[in-house]
Amino acid sequence: MGAIRTLDIPEDVLESARMTASELKVEMAVVLYSQGRLSIGKARELAGMSLWDFRRLLGLRRVPPHYDQEDLDEDLSTLRELGPH
């Protein structure tokens, strides 16, 4: 992981939205993915979720998948890590 930048969100904004900082990160990840601005790998990283949990969330939100070479490479890497069953 590269450098980390901090984004200041006023507490009253989070309270008004009835969200935690973690929930806001998930919402940002979903929106940025749905707009095609983040790959699923980067979006799930921002959300702090596993790939499979993030995909499930996208399905529940009816966000269509964007599947590109980076996604395929990440899936293949995950399958290699899991190894044969």
HTML snippet that shows the backbone in 3Dmol.js (N, CA, C, O; Angstrom):
<script src="https://3Dmol.org/build/3Dmol-min.js"></script>
<div id="view" style="width:600px;height:400px;position:relative"></div>
<script>
const pdb = `
ATOM      1  N   MET A   1       0.843  -1.165   0.000  1.00  0.00           N
ATOM      2  CA  MET A   1       0.000   0.000   0.000  1.00  0.00           C
ATOM      3  C   MET A   1       0.888   1.229   0.000  1.00  0.00           C
ATOM      4  O   MET A   1       1.943   1.242   0.634  1.00  0.00           O
ATOM      5  N   GLY A   2       0.461   2.262  -0.713  1.00  0.00           N
ATOM      6  CA  GLY A   2       1.248   3.477  -0.825  1.00  0.00           C
ATOM      7  C   GLY A   2       1.004   4.416   0.342  1.00  0.00           C
ATOM      8  O   GLY A   2       0.539   4.015   1.409  1.00  0.00           O
ATOM      9  N   ALA A   3       1.329   5.663   0.111  1.00  0.00           N
ATOM     10  CA  ALA A   3       1.142   6.692   1.133  1.00  0.00           C
ATOM     11  C   ALA A   3      -0.338   6.830   1.473  1.00  0.00           C
ATOM     12  O   ALA A   3      -1.210   6.575   0.642  1.00  0.00           O
ATOM     13  N   ILE A   4      -0.596   7.228   2.687  1.00  0.00           N
ATOM     14  CA  ILE A   4      -1.975   7.412   3.136  1.00  0.00           C
ATOM     15  C   ILE A   4      -2.235   8.897   3.315  1.00  0.00           C
ATOM     16  O   ILE A   4      -1.451   9.604   3.949  1.00  0.00           O
ATOM     17  N   ARG A   5      -3.328   9.357   2.760  1.00  0.00           N
ATOM     18  CA  ARG A   5      -3.756  10.749   2.940  1.00  0.00           C
ATOM     19  C   ARG A   5      -4.955  10.751   3.862  1.00  0.00           C
ATOM     20  O   ARG A   5      -5.752   9.813   3.871  1.00  0.00           O
ATOM     21  N   THR A   6      -5.071  11.790   4.618  1.00  0.00           N
ATOM     22  CA  THR A   6      -6.173  11.921   5.554  1.00  0.00           C
ATOM     23  C   THR A   6      -7.183  12.914   5.000  1.00  0.00           C
ATOM     24  O   THR A   6      -6.814  13.978   4.503  1.00  0.00           O
ATOM     25  N   LEU A   7      -8.442  12.562   5.089  1.00  0.00           N
ATOM     26  CA  LEU A   7      -9.533  13.422   4.659  1.00  0.00           C
ATOM     27  C   LEU A   7     -10.297  13.832   5.910  1.00  0.00           C
ATOM     28  O   LEU A   7     -10.807  12.984   6.642  1.00  0.00           O
ATOM     29  N   ASP A   8     -10.370  15.123   6.148  1.00  0.00           N
ATOM     30  CA  ASP A   8     -11.068  15.619   7.335  1.00  0.00           C
ATOM     31  C   ASP A   8     -12.551  15.762   7.034  1.00  0.00           C
ATOM     32  O   ASP A   8     -12.956  16.512   6.146  1.00  0.00           O
ATOM     33  N   ILE A   9     -13.350  15.026   7.793  1.00  0.00           N
ATOM     34  CA  ILE A   9     -14.802  15.122   7.689  1.00  0.00           C
ATOM     35  C   ILE A   9     -15.298  15.632   9.034  1.00  0.00           C
ATOM     36  O   ILE A   9     -15.090  14.978  10.057  1.00  0.00           O
ATOM     37  N   PRO A  10     -15.945  16.782   9.048  1.00  0.00           N
ATOM     38  CA  PRO A  10     -16.443  17.286  10.327  1.00  0.00           C
ATOM     39  C   PRO A  10     -17.394  16.284  10.992  1.00  0.00           C
ATOM     40  O   PRO A  10     -18.231  15.669  10.332  1.00  0.00           O
ATOM     41  N   GLU A  11     -17.249  16.138  12.275  1.00  0.00           N
ATOM     42  CA  GLU A  11     -18.070  15.177  13.027  1.00  0.00           C
ATOM     43  C   GLU A  11     -19.551  15.460  12.844  1.00  0.00           C
ATOM     44  O   GLU A  11     -20.351  14.529  12.762  1.00  0.00           O
ATOM     45  N   ASP A  12     -19.931  16.745  12.777  1.00  0.00           N
ATOM     46  CA  ASP A  12     -21.360  17.046  12.633  1.00  0.00           C
ATOM     47  C   ASP A  12     -21.899  16.603  11.274  1.00  0.00           C
ATOM     48  O   ASP A  12     -23.091  16.324  11.143  1.00  0.00           O
ATOM     49  N   VAL A  13     -21.035  16.537  10.264  1.00  0.00           N
ATOM     50  CA  VAL A  13     -21.467  16.025   8.960  1.00  0.00           C
ATOM     51  C   VAL A  13     -21.762  14.529   9.074  1.00  0.00           C
ATOM     52  O   VAL A  13     -22.785  14.053   8.580  1.00  0.00           O
ATOM     53  N   LEU A  14     -20.865  13.794   9.726  1.00  0.00           N
ATOM     54  CA  LEU A  14     -21.109  12.363   9.926  1.00  0.00           C
ATOM     55  C   LEU A  14     -22.368  12.140  10.757  1.00  0.00           C
ATOM     56  O   LEU A  14     -23.160  11.243  10.466  1.00  0.00           O
ATOM     57  N   GLU A  15     -22.547  12.954  11.785  1.00  0.00           N
ATOM     58  CA  GLU A  15     -23.747  12.824  12.620  1.00  0.00           C
ATOM     59  C   GLU A  15     -25.005  13.129  11.819  1.00  0.00           C
ATOM     60  O   GLU A  15     -26.010  12.433  11.958  1.00  0.00           O
ATOM     61  N   SER A  16     -24.961  14.161  10.983  1.00  0.00           N
ATOM     62  CA  SER A  16     -26.117  14.512  10.155  1.00  0.00           C
ATOM     63  C   SER A  16     -26.452  13.395   9.176  1.00  0.00           C
ATOM     64  O   SER A  16     -27.620  13.116   8.905  1.00  0.00           O
ATOM     65  N   ALA A  17     -25.418  12.767   8.657  1.00  0.00           N
ATOM     66  CA  ALA A  17     -25.617  11.662   7.718  1.00  0.00           C
ATOM     67  C   ALA A  17     -25.931  10.354   8.433  1.00  0.00           C
ATOM     68  O   ALA A  17     -26.270   9.353   7.801  1.00  0.00           O
ATOM     69  N   ARG A  18     -25.811  10.375   9.767  1.00  0.00           N
ATOM     70  CA  ARG A  18     -26.010   9.172  10.588  1.00  0.00           C
ATOM     71  C   ARG A  18     -25.102   8.040  10.106  1.00  0.00           C
ATOM     72  O   ARG A  18     -25.536   6.907   9.897  1.00  0.00           O
ATOM     73  N   MET A  19     -23.825   8.394   9.938  1.00  0.00           N
ATOM     74  CA  MET A  19     -22.841   7.440   9.447  1.00  0.00           C
ATOM     75  C   MET A  19     -21.578   7.512  10.287  1.00  0.00           C
ATOM     76  O   MET A  19     -21.269   8.533  10.902  1.00  0.00           O
ATOM     77  N   THR A  20     -20.859   6.399  10.296  1.00  0.00           N
ATOM     78  CA  THR A  20     -19.519   6.385  10.862  1.00  0.00           C
ATOM     79  C   THR A  20     -18.535   6.667   9.731  1.00  0.00           C
ATOM     80  O   THR A  20     -18.909   6.645   8.558  1.00  0.00           O
ATOM     81  N   ALA A  21     -17.298   6.928  10.079  1.00  0.00           N
ATOM     82  CA  ALA A  21     -16.275   7.134   9.056  1.00  0.00           C
ATOM     83  C   ALA A  21     -16.121   5.879   8.197  1.00  0.00           C
ATOM     84  O   ALA A  21     -15.924   5.978   6.986  1.00  0.00           O
ATOM     85  N   SER A  22     -16.211   4.708   8.813  1.00  0.00           N
ATOM     86  CA  SER A  22     -16.100   3.447   8.061  1.00  0.00           C
ATOM     87  C   SER A  22     -17.252   3.290   7.076  1.00  0.00           C
ATOM     88  O   SER A  22     -17.046   2.854   5.944  1.00  0.00           O
ATOM     89  N   GLU A  23     -18.439   3.636   7.493  1.00  0.00           N
ATOM     90  CA  GLU A  23     -19.596   3.549   6.590  1.00  0.00           C
ATOM     91  C   GLU A  23     -19.455   4.523   5.424  1.00  0.00           C
ATOM     92  O   GLU A  23     -19.827   4.206   4.294  1.00  0.00           O
ATOM     93  N   LEU A  24     -18.918   5.707   5.701  1.00  0.00           N
ATOM     94  CA  LEU A  24     -18.693   6.685   4.637  1.00  0.00           C
ATOM     95  C   LEU A  24     -17.687   6.160   3.621  1.00  0.00           C
ATOM     96  O   LEU A  24     -17.857   6.367   2.419  1.00  0.00           O
ATOM     97  N   LYS A  25     -16.646   5.484   4.087  1.00  0.00           N
ATOM     98  CA  LYS A  25     -15.658   4.908   3.167  1.00  0.00           C
ATOM     99  C   LYS A  25     -16.305   3.865   2.266  1.00  0.00           C
ATOM    100  O   LYS A  25     -15.990   3.786   1.079  1.00  0.00           O
ATOM    101  N   VAL A  26     -17.207   3.067   2.824  1.00  0.00           N
ATOM    102  CA  VAL A  26     -17.909   2.064   2.015  1.00  0.00           C
ATOM    103  C   VAL A  26     -18.764   2.757   0.957  1.00  0.00           C
ATOM    104  O   VAL A  26     -18.761   2.360  -0.208  1.00  0.00           O
ATOM    105  N   GLU A  27     -19.494   3.790   1.365  1.00  0.00           N
ATOM    106  CA  GLU A  27     -20.336   4.520   0.413  1.00  0.00           C
ATOM    107  C   GLU A  27     -19.499   5.146  -0.695  1.00  0.00           C
ATOM    108  O   GLU A  27     -19.872   5.096  -1.867  1.00  0.00           O
ATOM    109  N   MET A  28     -18.373   5.730  -0.322  1.00  0.00           N
ATOM    110  CA  MET A  28     -17.484   6.324  -1.323  1.00  0.00           C
ATOM    111  C   MET A  28     -16.987   5.252  -2.289  1.00  0.00           C
ATOM    112  O   MET A  28     -16.931   5.477  -3.498  1.00  0.00           O
ATOM    113  N   ALA A  29     -16.633   4.107  -1.763  1.00  0.00           N
ATOM    114  CA  ALA A  29     -16.126   3.022  -2.606  1.00  0.00           C
ATOM    115  C   ALA A  29     -17.188   2.561  -3.602  1.00  0.00           C
ATOM    116  O   ALA A  29     -16.886   2.350  -4.777  1.00  0.00           O
ATOM    117  N   VAL A  30     -18.419   2.404  -3.142  1.00  0.00           N
ATOM    118  CA  VAL A  30     -19.502   1.956  -4.018  1.00  0.00           C
ATOM    119  C   VAL A  30     -19.745   2.981  -5.126  1.00  0.00           C
ATOM    120  O   VAL A  30     -19.867   2.617  -6.295  1.00  0.00           O
ATOM    121  N   VAL A  31     -19.813   4.244  -4.762  1.00  0.00           N
ATOM    122  CA  VAL A  31     -20.069   5.290  -5.754  1.00  0.00           C
ATOM    123  C   VAL A  31     -18.926   5.386  -6.762  1.00  0.00           C
ATOM    124  O   VAL A  31     -19.171   5.454  -7.967  1.00  0.00           O
ATOM    125  N   LEU A  32     -17.692   5.393  -6.286  1.00  0.00           N
ATOM    126  CA  LEU A  32     -16.552   5.503  -7.195  1.00  0.00           C
ATOM    127  C   LEU A  32     -16.451   4.292  -8.115  1.00  0.00           C
ATOM    128  O   LEU A  32     -16.081   4.429  -9.281  1.00  0.00           O
ATOM    129  N   TYR A  33     -16.779   3.102  -7.598  1.00  0.00           N
ATOM    130  CA  TYR A  33     -16.791   1.914  -8.449  1.00  0.00           C
ATOM    131  C   TYR A  33     -17.906   2.019  -9.484  1.00  0.00           C
ATOM    132  O   TYR A  33     -17.684   1.749 -10.665  1.00  0.00           O
ATOM    133  N   SER A  34     -19.099   2.409  -9.049  1.00  0.00           N
ATOM    134  CA  SER A  34     -20.235   2.466  -9.974  1.00  0.00           C
ATOM    135  C   SER A  34     -20.012   3.496 -11.076  1.00  0.00           C
ATOM    136  O   SER A  34     -20.540   3.352 -12.178  1.00  0.00           O
ATOM    137  N   GLN A  35     -19.227   4.540 -10.781  1.00  0.00           N
ATOM    138  CA  GLN A  35     -18.897   5.552 -11.792  1.00  0.00           C
ATOM    139  C   GLN A  35     -17.729   5.134 -12.675  1.00  0.00           C
ATOM    140  O   GLN A  35     -17.381   5.847 -13.617  1.00  0.00           O
ATOM    141  N   GLY A  36     -17.126   3.998 -12.387  1.00  0.00           N
ATOM    142  CA  GLY A  36     -15.993   3.533 -13.173  1.00  0.00           C
ATOM    143  C   GLY A  36     -14.698   4.249 -12.834  1.00  0.00           C
ATOM    144  O   GLY A  36     -13.731   4.182 -13.593  1.00  0.00           O
ATOM    145  N   ARG A  37     -14.673   4.931 -11.704  1.00  0.00           N
ATOM    146  CA  ARG A  37     -13.476   5.689 -11.311  1.00  0.00           C
ATOM    147  C   ARG A  37     -12.492   4.830 -10.532  1.00  0.00           C
ATOM    148  O   ARG A  37     -11.306   5.153 -10.472  1.00  0.00           O
ATOM    149  N   LEU A  38     -12.969   3.729  -9.930  1.00  0.00           N
ATOM    150  CA  LEU A  38     -12.099   2.780  -9.226  1.00  0.00           C
ATOM    151  C   LEU A  38     -12.379   1.376  -9.723  1.00  0.00           C
ATOM    152  O   LEU A  38     -13.522   1.025 -10.019  1.00  0.00           O
ATOM    153  N   SER A  39     -11.334   0.581  -9.811  1.00  0.00           N
ATOM    154  CA  SER A  39     -11.516  -0.839 -10.105  1.00  0.00           C
ATOM    155  C   SER A  39     -12.139  -1.487  -8.878  1.00  0.00           C
ATOM    156  O   SER A  39     -12.160  -0.892  -7.801  1.00  0.00           O
ATOM    157  N   ILE A  40     -12.638  -2.685  -9.034  1.00  0.00           N
ATOM    158  CA  ILE A  40     -13.238  -3.368  -7.898  1.00  0.00           C
ATOM    159  C   ILE A  40     -12.194  -3.648  -6.820  1.00  0.00           C
ATOM    160  O   ILE A  40     -12.512  -3.638  -5.631  1.00  0.00           O
ATOM    161  N   GLY A  41     -10.951  -3.898  -7.229  1.00  0.00           N
ATOM    162  CA  GLY A  41      -9.889  -4.152  -6.264  1.00  0.00           C
ATOM    163  C   GLY A  41      -9.590  -2.935  -5.404  1.00  0.00           C
ATOM    164  O   GLY A  41      -9.446  -3.049  -4.187  1.00  0.00           O
ATOM    165  N   LYS A  42      -9.499  -1.773  -6.032  1.00  0.00           N
ATOM    166  CA  LYS A  42      -9.239  -0.542  -5.285  1.00  0.00           C
ATOM    167  C   LYS A  42     -10.460  -0.125  -4.472  1.00  0.00           C
ATOM    168  O   LYS A  42     -10.322   0.382  -3.359  1.00  0.00           O
ATOM    169  N   ALA A  43     -11.646  -0.336  -5.019  1.00  0.00           N
ATOM    170  CA  ALA A  43     -12.865   0.031  -4.292  1.00  0.00           C
ATOM    171  C   ALA A  43     -13.032  -0.822  -3.042  1.00  0.00           C
ATOM    172  O   ALA A  43     -13.386  -0.304  -1.983  1.00  0.00           O
ATOM    173  N   ARG A  44     -12.785  -2.109  -3.152  1.00  0.00           N
ATOM    174  CA  ARG A  44     -12.933  -2.969  -1.982  1.00  0.00           C
ATOM    175  C   ARG A  44     -11.850  -2.652  -0.951  1.00  0.00           C
ATOM    176  O   ARG A  44     -12.069  -2.797   0.252  1.00  0.00           O
ATOM    177  N   GLU A  45     -10.690  -2.222  -1.425  1.00  0.00           N
ATOM    178  CA  GLU A  45      -9.616  -1.808  -0.519  1.00  0.00           C
ATOM    179  C   GLU A  45     -10.045  -0.558   0.262  1.00  0.00           C
ATOM    180  O   GLU A  45      -9.855  -0.484   1.476  1.00  0.00           O
ATOM    181  N   LEU A  46     -10.620   0.417  -0.440  1.00  0.00           N
ATOM    182  CA  LEU A  46     -11.116   1.622   0.214  1.00  0.00           C
ATOM    183  C   LEU A  46     -12.206   1.275   1.223  1.00  0.00           C
ATOM    184  O   LEU A  46     -12.253   1.844   2.315  1.00  0.00           O
ATOM    185  N   ALA A  47     -13.078   0.346   0.857  1.00  0.00           N
ATOM    186  CA  ALA A  47     -14.179  -0.046   1.741  1.00  0.00           C
ATOM    187  C   ALA A  47     -13.699  -0.874   2.927  1.00  0.00           C
ATOM    188  O   ALA A  47     -14.418  -1.021   3.916  1.00  0.00           O
ATOM    189  N   GLY A  48     -12.484  -1.416   2.831  1.00  0.00           N
ATOM    190  CA  GLY A  48     -11.984  -2.264   3.910  1.00  0.00           C
ATOM    191  C   GLY A  48     -12.695  -3.600   3.964  1.00  0.00           C
ATOM    192  O   GLY A  48     -12.897  -4.164   5.039  1.00  0.00           O
ATOM    193  N   MET A  49     -13.075  -4.106   2.792  1.00  0.00           N
ATOM    194  CA  MET A  49     -13.839  -5.356   2.708  1.00  0.00           C
ATOM    195  C   MET A  49     -13.084  -6.363   1.851  1.00  0.00           C
ATOM    196  O   MET A  49     -12.225  -6.004   1.045  1.00  0.00           O
ATOM    197  N   SER A  50     -13.424  -7.619   2.044  1.00  0.00           N
ATOM    198  CA  SER A  50     -12.890  -8.644   1.153  1.00  0.00           C
ATOM    199  C   SER A  50     -13.531  -8.466  -0.222  1.00  0.00           C
ATOM    200  O   SER A  50     -14.588  -7.849  -0.352  1.00  0.00           O
ATOM    201  N   LEU A  51     -12.885  -9.007  -1.228  1.00  0.00           N
ATOM    202  CA  LEU A  51     -13.419  -8.918  -2.581  1.00  0.00           C
ATOM    203  C   LEU A  51     -14.816  -9.514  -2.647  1.00  0.00           C
ATOM    204  O   LEU A  51     -15.719  -8.928  -3.244  1.00  0.00           O
ATOM    205  N   TRP A  52     -14.991 -10.668  -2.038  1.00  0.00           N
ATOM    206  CA  TRP A  52     -16.279 -11.359  -2.120  1.00  0.00           C
ATOM    207  C   TRP A  52     -17.359 -10.605  -1.377  1.00  0.00           C
ATOM    208  O   TRP A  52     -18.490 -10.536  -1.857  1.00  0.00           O
ATOM    209  N   ASP A  53     -17.051 -10.033  -0.213  1.00  0.00           N
ATOM    210  CA  ASP A  53     -18.039  -9.242   0.525  1.00  0.00           C
ATOM    211  C   ASP A  53     -18.415  -7.978  -0.246  1.00  0.00           C
ATOM    212  O   ASP A  53     -19.579  -7.579  -0.263  1.00  0.00           O
ATOM    213  N   PHE A  54     -17.428  -7.351  -0.881  1.00  0.00           N
ATOM    214  CA  PHE A  54     -17.717  -6.143  -1.650  1.00  0.00           C
ATOM    215  C   PHE A  54     -18.577  -6.475  -2.868  1.00  0.00           C
ATOM    216  O   PHE A  54     -19.501  -5.732  -3.200  1.00  0.00           O
ATOM    217  N   ARG A  55     -18.276  -7.585  -3.529  1.00  0.00           N
ATOM    218  CA  ARG A  55     -19.105  -8.004  -4.674  1.00  0.00           C
ATOM    219  C   ARG A  55     -20.546  -8.264  -4.230  1.00  0.00           C
ATOM    220  O   ARG A  55     -21.495  -7.903  -4.926  1.00  0.00           O
ATOM    221  N   ARG A  56     -20.694  -8.892  -3.069  1.00  0.00           N
ATOM    222  CA  ARG A  56     -22.039  -9.175  -2.551  1.00  0.00           C
ATOM    223  C   ARG A  56     -22.777  -7.855  -2.279  1.00  0.00           C
ATOM    224  O   ARG A  56     -23.957  -7.722  -2.604  1.00  0.00           O
ATOM    225  N   LEU A  57     -22.074  -6.882  -1.682  1.00  0.00           N
ATOM    226  CA  LEU A  57     -22.677  -5.574  -1.419  1.00  0.00           C
ATOM    227  C   LEU A  57     -23.115  -4.919  -2.730  1.00  0.00           C
ATOM    228  O   LEU A  57     -24.215  -4.373  -2.817  1.00  0.00           O
ATOM    229  N   LEU A  58     -22.260  -4.975  -3.741  1.00  0.00           N
ATOM    230  CA  LEU A  58     -22.627  -4.404  -5.034  1.00  0.00           C
ATOM    231  C   LEU A  58     -23.874  -5.073  -5.594  1.00  0.00           C
ATOM    232  O   LEU A  58     -24.742  -4.406  -6.158  1.00  0.00           O
ATOM    233  N   GLY A  59     -23.962  -6.380  -5.438  1.00  0.00           N
ATOM    234  CA  GLY A  59     -25.143  -7.099  -5.908  1.00  0.00           C
ATOM    235  C   GLY A  59     -26.396  -6.664  -5.171  1.00  0.00           C
ATOM    236  O   GLY A  59     -27.445  -6.462  -5.782  1.00  0.00           O
ATOM    237  N   LEU A  60     -26.285  -6.519  -3.862  1.00  0.00           N
ATOM    238  CA  LEU A  60     -27.430  -6.065  -3.072  1.00  0.00           C
ATOM    239  C   LEU A  60     -27.870  -4.657  -3.471  1.00  0.00           C
ATOM    240  O   LEU A  60     -29.054  -4.325  -3.412  1.00  0.00           O
ATOM    241  N   ARG A  61     -26.909  -3.844  -3.873  1.00  0.00           N
ATOM    242  CA  ARG A  61     -27.201  -2.464  -4.297  1.00  0.00           C
ATOM    243  C   ARG A  61     -27.548  -2.379  -5.781  1.00  0.00           C
ATOM    244  O   ARG A  61     -27.830  -1.299  -6.301  1.00  0.00           O
ATOM    245  N   ARG A  62     -27.524  -3.518  -6.450  1.00  0.00           N
ATOM    246  CA  ARG A  62     -27.818  -3.600  -7.883  1.00  0.00           C
ATOM    247  C   ARG A  62     -26.859  -2.752  -8.733  1.00  0.00           C
ATOM    248  O   ARG A  62     -27.256  -2.120  -9.712  1.00  0.00           O
ATOM    249  N   VAL A  63     -25.594  -2.764  -8.324  1.00  0.00           N
ATOM    250  CA  VAL A  63     -24.547  -2.088  -9.089  1.00  0.00           C
ATOM    251  C   VAL A  63     -23.953  -3.133 -10.031  1.00  0.00           C
ATOM    252  O   VAL A  63     -23.399  -4.132  -9.570  1.00  0.00           O
ATOM    253  N   PRO A  64     -24.060  -2.917 -11.346  1.00  0.00           N
ATOM    254  CA  PRO A  64     -23.559  -3.924 -12.288  1.00  0.00           C
ATOM    255  C   PRO A  64     -22.038  -4.049 -12.216  1.00  0.00           C
ATOM    256  O   PRO A  64     -21.335  -3.074 -11.951  1.00  0.00           O
ATOM    257  N   PRO A  65     -21.544  -5.258 -12.456  1.00  0.00           N
ATOM    258  CA  PRO A  65     -20.096  -5.466 -12.392  1.00  0.00           C
ATOM    259  C   PRO A  65     -19.382  -4.828 -13.585  1.00  0.00           C
ATOM    260  O   PRO A  65     -19.910  -4.775 -14.696  1.00  0.00           O
ATOM    261  N   HIS A  66     -18.186  -4.354 -13.323  1.00  0.00           N
ATOM    262  CA  HIS A  66     -17.272  -3.880 -14.369  1.00  0.00           C
ATOM    263  C   HIS A  66     -16.116  -4.860 -14.293  1.00  0.00           C
ATOM    264  O   HIS A  66     -15.370  -4.861 -13.314  1.00  0.00           O
ATOM    265  N   TYR A  67     -15.960  -5.666 -15.277  1.00  0.00           N
ATOM    266  CA  TYR A  67     -14.943  -6.705 -15.219  1.00  0.00           C
ATOM    267  C   TYR A  67     -13.904  -6.440 -16.288  1.00  0.00           C
ATOM    268  O   TYR A  67     -14.200  -6.507 -17.481  1.00  0.00           O
ATOM    269  N   ASP A  68     -12.681  -6.137 -15.862  1.00  0.00           N
ATOM    270  CA  ASP A  68     -11.613  -5.847 -16.816  1.00  0.00           C
ATOM    271  C   ASP A  68     -10.407  -6.732 -16.514  1.00  0.00           C
ATOM    272  O   ASP A  68     -10.478  -7.623 -15.668  1.00  0.00           O
ATOM    273  N   GLN A  69      -9.316  -6.483 -17.201  1.00  0.00           N
ATOM    274  CA  GLN A  69      -8.116  -7.303 -17.042  1.00  0.00           C
ATOM    275  C   GLN A  69      -7.609  -7.270 -15.609  1.00  0.00           C
ATOM    276  O   GLN A  69      -7.194  -8.304 -15.085  1.00  0.00           O
ATOM    277  N   GLU A  70      -7.630  -6.116 -14.967  1.00  0.00           N
ATOM    278  CA  GLU A  70      -7.171  -6.008 -13.575  1.00  0.00           C
ATOM    279  C   GLU A  70      -8.029  -6.886 -12.659  1.00  0.00           C
ATOM    280  O   GLU A  70      -7.513  -7.536 -11.750  1.00  0.00           O
ATOM    281  N   ASP A  71      -9.341  -6.897 -12.905  1.00  0.00           N
ATOM    282  CA  ASP A  71     -10.225  -7.737 -12.105  1.00  0.00           C
ATOM    283  C   ASP A  71      -9.909  -9.215 -12.315  1.00  0.00           C
ATOM    284  O   ASP A  71      -9.863  -9.990 -11.360  1.00  0.00           O
ATOM    285  N   LEU A  72      -9.692  -9.596 -13.571  1.00  0.00           N
ATOM    286  CA  LEU A  72      -9.346 -10.980 -13.865  1.00  0.00           C
ATOM    287  C   LEU A  72      -8.043 -11.366 -13.177  1.00  0.00           C
ATOM    288  O   LEU A  72      -7.950 -12.434 -12.572  1.00  0.00           O
ATOM    289  N   ASP A  73      -7.046 -10.507 -13.265  1.00  0.00           N
ATOM    290  CA  ASP A  73      -5.759 -10.783 -12.618  1.00  0.00           C
ATOM    291  C   ASP A  73      -5.921 -10.941 -11.111  1.00  0.00           C
ATOM    292  O   ASP A  73      -5.311 -11.827 -10.514  1.00  0.00           O
ATOM    293  N   GLU A  74      -6.737 -10.092 -10.492  1.00  0.00           N
ATOM    294  CA  GLU A  74      -6.948 -10.192  -9.048  1.00  0.00           C
ATOM    295  C   GLU A  74      -7.683 -11.487  -8.695  1.00  0.00           C
ATOM    296  O   GLU A  74      -7.344 -12.143  -7.710  1.00  0.00           O
ATOM    297  N   ASP A  75      -8.682 -11.853  -9.492  1.00  0.00           N
ATOM    298  CA  ASP A  75      -9.397 -13.109  -9.244  1.00  0.00           C
ATOM    299  C   ASP A  75      -8.462 -14.308  -9.368  1.00  0.00           C
ATOM    300  O   ASP A  75      -8.506 -15.222  -8.545  1.00  0.00           O
ATOM    301  N   LEU A  76      -7.620 -14.303 -10.396  1.00  0.00           N
ATOM    302  CA  LEU A  76      -6.681 -15.408 -10.577  1.00  0.00           C
ATOM    303  C   LEU A  76      -5.695 -15.478  -9.415  1.00  0.00           C
ATOM    304  O   LEU A  76      -5.346 -16.566  -8.957  1.00  0.00           O
ATOM    305  N   SER A  77      -5.248 -14.322  -8.941  1.00  0.00           N
ATOM    306  CA  SER A  77      -4.349 -14.276  -7.797  1.00  0.00           C
ATOM    307  C   SER A  77      -5.023 -14.845  -6.560  1.00  0.00           C
ATOM    308  O   SER A  77      -4.411 -15.604  -5.809  1.00  0.00           O
ATOM    309  N   THR A  78      -6.279 -14.483  -6.345  1.00  0.00           N
ATOM    310  CA  THR A  78      -7.022 -15.006  -5.197  1.00  0.00           C
ATOM    311  C   THR A  78      -7.176 -16.515  -5.292  1.00  0.00           C
ATOM    312  O   THR A  78      -7.025 -17.217  -4.292  1.00  0.00           O
ATOM    313  N   LEU A  79      -7.472 -17.015  -6.468  1.00  0.00           N
ATOM    314  CA  LEU A  79      -7.613 -18.455  -6.656  1.00  0.00           C
ATOM    315  C   LEU A  79      -6.286 -19.177  -6.379  1.00  0.00           C
ATOM    316  O   LEU A  79      -6.271 -20.255  -5.784  1.00  0.00           O
ATOM    317  N   ARG A  80      -5.177 -18.573  -6.816  1.00  0.00           N
ATOM    318  CA  ARG A  80      -3.864 -19.178  -6.539  1.00  0.00           C
ATOM    319  C   ARG A  80      -3.597 -19.240  -5.034  1.00  0.00           C
ATOM    320  O   ARG A  80      -3.086 -20.237  -4.525  1.00  0.00           O
ATOM    321  N   GLU A  81      -3.952 -18.155  -4.324  1.00  0.00           N
ATOM    322  CA  GLU A  81      -3.750 -18.118  -2.885  1.00  0.00           C
ATOM    323  C   GLU A  81      -4.585 -19.181  -2.178  1.00  0.00           C
ATOM    324  O   GLU A  81      -4.132 -19.786  -1.206  1.00  0.00           O
ATOM    325  N   LEU A  82      -5.774 -19.401  -2.654  1.00  0.00           N
ATOM    326  CA  LEU A  82      -6.652 -20.406  -2.046  1.00  0.00           C
ATOM    327  C   LEU A  82      -6.126 -21.819  -2.291  1.00  0.00           C
ATOM    328  O   LEU A  82      -6.334 -22.714  -1.472  1.00  0.00           O
ATOM    329  N   GLY A  83      -5.456 -22.010  -3.401  1.00  0.00           N
ATOM    330  CA  GLY A  83      -4.871 -23.300  -3.716  1.00  0.00           C
ATOM    331  C   GLY A  83      -5.923 -24.357  -4.069  1.00  0.00           C
ATOM    332  O   GLY A  83      -7.125 -24.094  -4.034  1.00  0.00           O
ATOM    333  N   PRO A  84      -5.445 -25.548  -4.407  1.00  0.00           N
ATOM    334  CA  PRO A  84      -6.383 -26.624  -4.777  1.00  0.00           C
ATOM    335  C   PRO A  84      -7.161 -27.109  -3.539  1.00  0.00           C
ATOM    336  O   PRO A  84      -6.664 -27.076  -2.413  1.00  0.00           O
ATOM    337  N   HIS A  85      -8.360 -27.546  -3.786  1.00  0.00           N
ATOM    338  CA  HIS A  85      -9.199 -28.073  -2.692  1.00  0.00           C
ATOM    339  C   HIS A  85      -9.314 -29.558  -2.793  1.00  0.00           C
ATOM    340  O   HIS A  85      -9.976 -30.184  -1.966  1.00  0.00           O
TER     341      HIS A  85
END
`;
const viewer = $3Dmol.createViewer("view");
viewer.addModel(pdb, "pdb");
viewer.setStyle({}, {cartoon: {color: "spectrum"}});
viewer.zoomTo();
viewer.render();
</script>
